[in-house]
Amino acid sequence: RDRDIIRFHTIYWPIFLMALGEPLPKQVFGHPWLLQNDGKMSKSKGNVIYADDLVDLFGVDAVRYFVLHEMPFENDGVISWELMVERMNSDLANTLGNLVNRTVAMSNKYFGGVVNKTGVEDAAIDGDLKAVVTATRDKVQAKMATLHVADAITEVFTLFKRCNKYIDETMPWALAKEEDKKDRLETVLYNLIESIKKGAEAIAPFMPETAEKIFAQLGDGKVTEKPEILFQRLDLEEVMKKVEELHPPVVEEEAVEED
């Protein structure tokens, strides 16, 4: 709950529930505010960011990601068009979208979309990836148990970043050039697909539509033939033009002194 209305939810609402003989809340979370760079939003300032506009420009899951991830547990979060574009491009398009796209594309290019576990492992590299992946679920649950939602999402994106690092470490494009490395290449892609699926499971409560799209692209035994871009990179200038079209800047009239 917004911290401004905590007393309503901790005093008045429980009294209503007690009068009705209903069970009381076990805990109430008074969350911080989401502020503009220059403080609270107001119509008079003309700096209001409307949820519908955000969804139209970025998509609902990108907005879910931003609002949940940019509001820390104890401090106010900051929202701006610039920050939305930055997160869209860095976290969603680069870290997550590019990971899924590359994995699907390589699985199609090298194995016709069907990737199996061959058992040709690199104990150190594969072991480290699996350790990060298997630890993620417990870490997310621990963060959520204390209502640290932003930190829970960070844990999932740590998994996705680890997958990207795994691609850099294993260099599938180099393995593909050597016939005797084909089994190793297949295991690398198998490990990536399984790791991303675990990440999709973990991100589903926060970004349900994105998780569905990831599962659909990775398939069950065969990846999709035509990977769909999960998140398009955006140009800030183009976004700001659209924002101005939606809500022209407020021009304050100067006060005229009467004689």
Buried (B, 14 or more C-beta within 10 A) or exposed (E): BEEEEBEEBBEEBBEEEEEEEEEEEEEEEEBBBBBBEEEEBEEEEEBBBEEEBBBEBBBBBBBBBBBBBBBBBEEBBBBBBEBBBBBBBEBBBBBBBBBBBBBBEBBBEBBEBEBEEBEBBBEEBBEBBBEBBEEBBEBBEEBBEEEBBBBBBBBBBBBBBBBBBBBEBBEBEEBBEEEEBBBBBBBBBBBBBBBBBBBBBBBBBBBEEBBEBBBEBBBEEBBBEEBEEBBEBBEBEEBEEEBEEEEEEEEEEEEEEEE
